[in-house]
Amino acid sequence: MSVDLGFSKKNRIKKITKKMFGWKKTKVCDGVFVFEKESNKKEPAILITIPKAVVKSAVQRNKIRRRVREIFRKSVSREGGVDFLVKFNSCPDGFGSKLEGFFKNV
């Protein structure tokens, strides 16, 4: 039986709530924060927020989301359920390597 290494619907959080901002907060780099919380699910899940005020172009926001999802998919271990909220207050250059380092250490 093969292991699915893709980014499935199980790995997505659909809605953002105020409770999420009460989770454990980690500053990855200037302007990028990751909120995390243990969950009872089998697989980790992620939600990425990039306000329009930070990145005006929808194309650029979607590129950033795809990059973060790919980093998450490659870096996070598949065991244990941890939910993540990645919040961008600004879009610094080189955030990808710092985010990858964060997810590898989780």
PyMOL commands that place a pseudoatom at each C-alpha (Angstrom):
pseudoatom trace, name=CA, resn=MET, resi=1, chain=A, elem=C, hetatm=0, pos=[0.000, 0.000, 0.000]
pseudoatom trace, name=CA, resn=SER, resi=2, chain=A, elem=C, hetatm=0, pos=[1.481, 3.345, -1.028]
pseudoatom trace, name=CA, resn=VAL, resi=3, chain=A, elem=C, hetatm=0, pos=[1.687, 6.370, 1.240]
pseudoatom trace, name=CA, resn=ASP, resi=4, chain=A, elem=C, hetatm=0, pos=[-0.083, 9.507, 0.017]
pseudoatom trace, name=CA, resn=LEU, resi=5, chain=A, elem=C, hetatm=0, pos=[2.350, 12.419, 0.199]
pseudoatom trace, name=CA, resn=GLY, resi=6, chain=A, elem=C, hetatm=0, pos=[0.018, 14.945, -1.425]
pseudoatom trace, name=CA, resn=PHE, resi=7, chain=A, elem=C, hetatm=0, pos=[-1.875, 17.820, 0.130]
pseudoatom trace, name=CA, resn=SER, resi=8, chain=A, elem=C, hetatm=0, pos=[-5.377, 16.425, 0.659]
pseudoatom trace, name=CA, resn=LYS, resi=9, chain=A, elem=C, hetatm=0, pos=[-8.580, 17.957, 1.981]
pseudoatom trace, name=CA, resn=LYS, resi=10, chain=A, elem=C, hetatm=0, pos=[-7.806, 16.425, 5.378]
pseudoatom trace, name=CA, resn=ASN, resi=11, chain=A, elem=C, hetatm=0, pos=[-4.851, 18.814, 5.611]
pseudoatom trace, name=CA, resn=ARG, resi=12, chain=A, elem=C, hetatm=0, pos=[-6.991, 21.946, 5.184]
pseudoatom trace, name=CA, resn=ILE, resi=13, chain=A, elem=C, hetatm=0, pos=[-8.795, 24.031, 7.768]
pseudoatom trace, name=CA, resn=LYS, resi=14, chain=A, elem=C, hetatm=0, pos=[-11.833, 25.651, 6.174]
pseudoatom trace, name=CA, resn=LYS, resi=15, chain=A, elem=C, hetatm=0, pos=[-12.748, 28.561, 8.458]
pseudoatom trace, name=CA, resn=ILE, resi=16, chain=A, elem=C, hetatm=0, pos=[-10.842, 30.999, 10.597]
pseudoatom trace, name=CA, resn=THR, resi=17, chain=A, elem=C, hetatm=0, pos=[-12.212, 31.769, 14.074]
pseudoatom trace, name=CA, resn=LYS, resi=18, chain=A, elem=C, hetatm=0, pos=[-11.222, 34.119, 16.879]
pseudoatom trace, name=CA, resn=LYS, resi=19, chain=A, elem=C, hetatm=0, pos=[-10.222, 31.115, 19.005]
pseudoatom trace, name=CA, resn=MET, resi=20, chain=A, elem=C, hetatm=0, pos=[-7.356, 30.398, 16.613]
pseudoatom trace, name=CA, resn=PHE, resi=21, chain=A, elem=C, hetatm=0, pos=[-5.571, 33.582, 17.641]
pseudoatom trace, name=CA, resn=GLY, resi=22, chain=A, elem=C, hetatm=0, pos=[-5.438, 32.218, 21.199]
pseudoatom trace, name=CA, resn=TRP, resi=23, chain=A, elem=C, hetatm=0, pos=[-3.297, 29.288, 20.080]
pseudoatom trace, name=CA, resn=LYS, resi=24, chain=A, elem=C, hetatm=0, pos=[0.436, 29.075, 20.768]
pseudoatom trace, name=CA, resn=LYS, resi=25, chain=A, elem=C, hetatm=0, pos=[2.044, 31.834, 18.674]
pseudoatom trace, name=CA, resn=THR, resi=26, chain=A, elem=C, hetatm=0, pos=[5.503, 31.673, 17.098]
pseudoatom trace, name=CA, resn=LYS, resi=27, chain=A, elem=C, hetatm=0, pos=[7.196, 34.411, 15.102]
pseudoatom trace, name=CA, resn=VAL, resi=28, chain=A, elem=C, hetatm=0, pos=[8.907, 32.751, 12.138]
pseudoatom trace, name=CA, resn=CYS, resi=29, chain=A, elem=C, hetatm=0, pos=[10.347, 35.942, 10.655]
pseudoatom trace, name=CA, resn=ASP, resi=30, chain=A, elem=C, hetatm=0, pos=[9.375, 39.609, 10.409]
pseudoatom trace, name=CA, resn=GLY, resi=31, chain=A, elem=C, hetatm=0, pos=[5.704, 39.705, 9.495]
pseudoatom trace, name=CA, resn=VAL, resi=32, chain=A, elem=C, hetatm=0, pos=[5.046, 35.938, 9.468]
pseudoatom trace, name=CA, resn=PHE, resi=33, chain=A, elem=C, hetatm=0, pos=[3.455, 34.251, 12.479]
pseudoatom trace, name=CA, resn=VAL, resi=34, chain=A, elem=C, hetatm=0, pos=[2.434, 30.628, 12.994]
pseudoatom trace, name=CA, resn=PHE, resi=35, chain=A, elem=C, hetatm=0, pos=[-0.278, 29.714, 15.490]
pseudoatom trace, name=CA, resn=GLU, resi=36, chain=A, elem=C, hetatm=0, pos=[-0.406, 26.045, 16.472]
pseudoatom trace, name=CA, resn=LYS, resi=37, chain=A, elem=C, hetatm=0, pos=[-2.608, 23.767, 18.553]
pseudoatom trace, name=CA, resn=GLU, resi=38, chain=A, elem=C, hetatm=0, pos=[-2.694, 20.048, 19.253]
pseudoatom trace, name=CA, resn=SER, resi=39, chain=A, elem=C, hetatm=0, pos=[-5.789, 18.344, 17.859]
pseudoatom trace, name=CA, resn=ASN, resi=40, chain=A, elem=C, hetatm=0, pos=[-7.327, 14.898, 18.063]
pseudoatom trace, name=CA, resn=LYS, resi=41, chain=A, elem=C, hetatm=0, pos=[-7.163, 14.381, 14.282]
pseudoatom trace, name=CA, resn=LYS, resi=42, chain=A, elem=C, hetatm=0, pos=[-4.764, 11.864, 12.763]
pseudoatom trace, name=CA, resn=GLU, resi=43, chain=A, elem=C, hetatm=0, pos=[-3.183, 14.284, 10.292]
pseudoatom trace, name=CA, resn=PRO, resi=44, chain=A, elem=C, hetatm=0, pos=[-1.877, 17.844, 10.627]
pseudoatom trace, name=CA, resn=ALA, resi=45, chain=A, elem=C, hetatm=0, pos=[-3.917, 20.646, 9.045]
pseudoatom trace, name=CA, resn=ILE, resi=46, chain=A, elem=C, hetatm=0, pos=[-3.122, 24.203, 7.940]
pseudoatom trace, name=CA, resn=LEU, resi=47, chain=A, elem=C, hetatm=0, pos=[-4.853, 27.499, 7.164]
pseudoatom trace, name=CA, resn=ILE, resi=48, chain=A, elem=C, hetatm=0, pos=[-2.958, 30.340, 5.468]
pseudoatom trace, name=CA, resn=THR, resi=49, chain=A, elem=C, hetatm=0, pos=[-4.085, 33.977, 5.727]
pseudoatom trace, name=CA, resn=ILE, resi=50, chain=A, elem=C, hetatm=0, pos=[-2.645, 36.751, 3.583]
pseudoatom trace, name=CA, resn=PRO, resi=51, chain=A, elem=C, hetatm=0, pos=[-4.616, 40.005, 3.842]
pseudoatom trace, name=CA, resn=LYS, resi=52, chain=A, elem=C, hetatm=0, pos=[-5.261, 42.009, 0.704]
pseudoatom trace, name=CA, resn=ALA, resi=53, chain=A, elem=C, hetatm=0, pos=[-3.683, 45.031, 2.435]
pseudoatom trace, name=CA, resn=VAL, resi=54, chain=A, elem=C, hetatm=0, pos=[-0.362, 43.143, 2.604]
pseudoatom trace, name=CA, resn=VAL, resi=55, chain=A, elem=C, hetatm=0, pos=[-0.302, 41.732, -0.950]
pseudoatom trace, name=CA, resn=LYS, resi=56, chain=A, elem=C, hetatm=0, pos=[-2.616, 43.527, -3.382]
pseudoatom trace, name=CA, resn=SER, resi=57, chain=A, elem=C, hetatm=0, pos=[-2.425, 41.085, -6.280]
pseudoatom trace, name=CA, resn=ALA, resi=58, chain=A, elem=C, hetatm=0, pos=[-4.556, 37.941, -5.996]
pseudoatom trace, name=CA, resn=VAL, resi=59, chain=A, elem=C, hetatm=0, pos=[-2.071, 36.143, -8.228]
pseudoatom trace, name=CA, resn=GLN, resi=60, chain=A, elem=C, hetatm=0, pos=[0.774, 36.899, -5.812]
pseudoatom trace, name=CA, resn=ARG, resi=61, chain=A, elem=C, hetatm=0, pos=[-1.329, 35.893, -2.771]
pseudoatom trace, name=CA, resn=ASN, resi=62, chain=A, elem=C, hetatm=0, pos=[-2.131, 32.565, -4.436]
pseudoatom trace, name=CA, resn=LYS, resi=63, chain=A, elem=C, hetatm=0, pos=[1.549, 31.980, -5.283]
pseudoatom trace, name=CA, resn=ILE, resi=64, chain=A, elem=C, hetatm=0, pos=[2.478, 32.557, -1.645]
pseudoatom trace, name=CA, resn=ARG, resi=65, chain=A, elem=C, hetatm=0, pos=[-0.277, 30.167, -0.501]
pseudoatom trace, name=CA, resn=ARG, resi=66, chain=A, elem=C, hetatm=0, pos=[0.960, 27.483, -2.909]
pseudoatom trace, name=CA, resn=ARG, resi=67, chain=A, elem=C, hetatm=0, pos=[4.544, 27.918, -1.686]
pseudoatom trace, name=CA, resn=VAL, resi=68, chain=A, elem=C, hetatm=0, pos=[3.495, 27.645, 1.971]
pseudoatom trace, name=CA, resn=ARG, resi=69, chain=A, elem=C, hetatm=0, pos=[1.353, 24.551, 1.270]
pseudoatom trace, name=CA, resn=GLU, resi=70, chain=A, elem=C, hetatm=0, pos=[4.260, 22.894, -0.529]
pseudoatom trace, name=CA, resn=ILE, resi=71, chain=A, elem=C, hetatm=0, pos=[6.648, 23.703, 2.328]
pseudoatom trace, name=CA, resn=PHE, resi=72, chain=A, elem=C, hetatm=0, pos=[4.088, 22.311, 4.784]
pseudoatom trace, name=CA, resn=ARG, resi=73, chain=A, elem=C, hetatm=0, pos=[3.545, 19.161, 2.711]
pseudoatom trace, name=CA, resn=LYS, resi=74, chain=A, elem=C, hetatm=0, pos=[7.262, 18.408, 2.468]
pseudoatom trace, name=CA, resn=SER, resi=75, chain=A, elem=C, hetatm=0, pos=[8.303, 19.375, 5.979]
pseudoatom trace, name=CA, resn=VAL, resi=76, chain=A, elem=C, hetatm=0, pos=[5.632, 18.314, 8.477]
pseudoatom trace, name=CA, resn=SER, resi=77, chain=A, elem=C, hetatm=0, pos=[5.662, 14.763, 9.784]
pseudoatom trace, name=CA, resn=ARG, resi=78, chain=A, elem=C, hetatm=0, pos=[2.493, 12.801, 9.052]
pseudoatom trace, name=CA, resn=GLU, resi=79, chain=A, elem=C, hetatm=0, pos=[1.990, 11.452, 12.569]
pseudoatom trace, name=CA, resn=GLY, resi=80, chain=A, elem=C, hetatm=0, pos=[-0.034, 13.297, 15.161]
pseudoatom trace, name=CA, resn=GLY, resi=81, chain=A, elem=C, hetatm=0, pos=[-2.620, 15.962, 14.684]
pseudoatom trace, name=CA, resn=VAL, resi=82, chain=A, elem=C, hetatm=0, pos=[-1.471, 19.538, 14.970]
pseudoatom trace, name=CA, resn=ASP, resi=83, chain=A, elem=C, hetatm=0, pos=[-3.416, 22.407, 13.448]
pseudoatom trace, name=CA, resn=PHE, resi=84, chain=A, elem=C, hetatm=0, pos=[-1.504, 25.406, 12.088]
pseudoatom trace, name=CA, resn=LEU, resi=85, chain=A, elem=C, hetatm=0, pos=[-2.575, 28.930, 11.155]
pseudoatom trace, name=CA, resn=VAL, resi=86, chain=A, elem=C, hetatm=0, pos=[0.037, 30.838, 9.122]
pseudoatom trace, name=CA, resn=LYS, resi=87, chain=A, elem=C, hetatm=0, pos=[-0.625, 34.590, 9.221]
pseudoatom trace, name=CA, resn=PHE, resi=88, chain=A, elem=C, hetatm=0, pos=[1.208, 37.137, 7.077]
pseudoatom trace, name=CA, resn=ASN, resi=89, chain=A, elem=C, hetatm=0, pos=[1.376, 40.719, 8.387]
pseudoatom trace, name=CA, resn=SER, resi=90, chain=A, elem=C, hetatm=0, pos=[3.936, 41.537, 5.707]
pseudoatom trace, name=CA, resn=CYS, resi=91, chain=A, elem=C, hetatm=0, pos=[5.597, 39.581, 2.942]
pseudoatom trace, name=CA, resn=PRO, resi=92, chain=A, elem=C, hetatm=0, pos=[9.353, 39.437, 3.623]
pseudoatom trace, name=CA, resn=ASP, resi=93, chain=A, elem=C, hetatm=0, pos=[11.833, 38.051, 1.123]
pseudoatom trace, name=CA, resn=GLY, resi=94, chain=A, elem=C, hetatm=0, pos=[13.215, 34.643, 2.014]
pseudoatom trace, name=CA, resn=PHE, resi=95, chain=A, elem=C, hetatm=0, pos=[10.333, 33.629, 4.279]
pseudoatom trace, name=CA, resn=GLY, resi=96, chain=A, elem=C, hetatm=0, pos=[10.249, 30.193, 2.634]
pseudoatom trace, name=CA, resn=SER, resi=97, chain=A, elem=C, hetatm=0, pos=[13.477, 28.863, 4.112]
pseudoatom trace, name=CA, resn=LYS, resi=98, chain=A, elem=C, hetatm=0, pos=[12.586, 30.136, 7.593]
pseudoatom trace, name=CA, resn=LEU, resi=99, chain=A, elem=C, hetatm=0, pos=[9.110, 28.616, 7.379]
pseudoatom trace, name=CA, resn=GLU, resi=100, chain=A, elem=C, hetatm=0, pos=[10.587, 25.326, 6.177]
pseudoatom trace, name=CA, resn=GLY, resi=101, chain=A, elem=C, hetatm=0, pos=[12.962, 25.302, 9.145]
pseudoatom trace, name=CA, resn=PHE, resi=102, chain=A, elem=C, hetatm=0, pos=[10.051, 25.951, 11.504]
pseudoatom trace, name=CA, resn=PHE, resi=103, chain=A, elem=C, hetatm=0, pos=[7.911, 23.104, 10.147]
pseudoatom trace, name=CA, resn=LYS, resi=104, chain=A, elem=C, hetatm=0, pos=[10.833, 20.638, 10.195]
pseudoatom trace, name=CA, resn=ASN, resi=105, chain=A, elem=C, hetatm=0, pos=[11.358, 21.332, 13.905]
pseudoatom trace, name=CA, resn=VAL, resi=106, chain=A, elem=C, hetatm=0, pos=[7.701, 20.891, 14.858]
for i in range(1, 106): cmd.bond("trace and resi %d" % i, "trace and resi %d" % (i + 1))
show_as sticks, trace
zoom trace
